């Protein structure tokens, strides 16, 4: 079940990367100066970073960290 949840989160982040809904114009401006597409991409980068951190923290296979003797 955990593999399915991680897979769905990865797929969601992948699909959200395709931000075709903001391609038409630079308006509205976020915070009065930042085009909405750029603000979306910044938020996407934060979300992708949090997902990658979560994957390495909670889903990393433990047997890969064991040292062979």
N, C-alpha and C positions, 0 to 999 in steps of 0.2 A: 504494500500500500504506500509506503514511504517513497519508493521509486516512482510510482505513478504521480504522486503529488509534486516531487521535484521535476519530473518530466513536464508536467502541465505548467509549472511556473516558468521553466525555461522556454517552452513554446509560447507562452503569453508574452514574455519579454521580447522574444524574437519577432512575434507578430506586431507588437507595439512599436518596434523600430521603424516600421514602414509608415511614416506619418504623412500619408498623402493628403490628408484633410487640411493641412496648413500650407500647401504649396502655392495656392492661388494669390495670396497677398501677404504683405508684411504687417498688416493691421489685424487686430488691435495690438497696441504696444503694452508689454508687461512692465510694470513699475515706471511707465511713462517714457521709456527709452529702448527697451529690449523687444525686438520683433518676436511674435508669438512662436514662430518655428524654432528660433534659437533658444527661447526659454523652454520649449518642449524638449528639445534635444538635451539641454542641461539637466532637466529633471529625469530624462531617460537615462543619462549617464550615471546619475546618482542611484537610480533604481537598479541598473545593471551591476553597479559596484556592490550594492547591498546583496544582490542575489549571489554574486560570485563569492563574497565574504561568507554568506550563509552556507553555500555549497562546500567551501573548504573547511568551515568550522563544524558543520553538523553532518555532512554527507560524505566526507572523505573516508575511503576505506582504511580501517585501522591496520590491516595487515601490511600495507605499503610502508608504514612507518617503523615496523619492527626491523631491527638490525639482524642480519644473518651472521652466525658465528661459525 
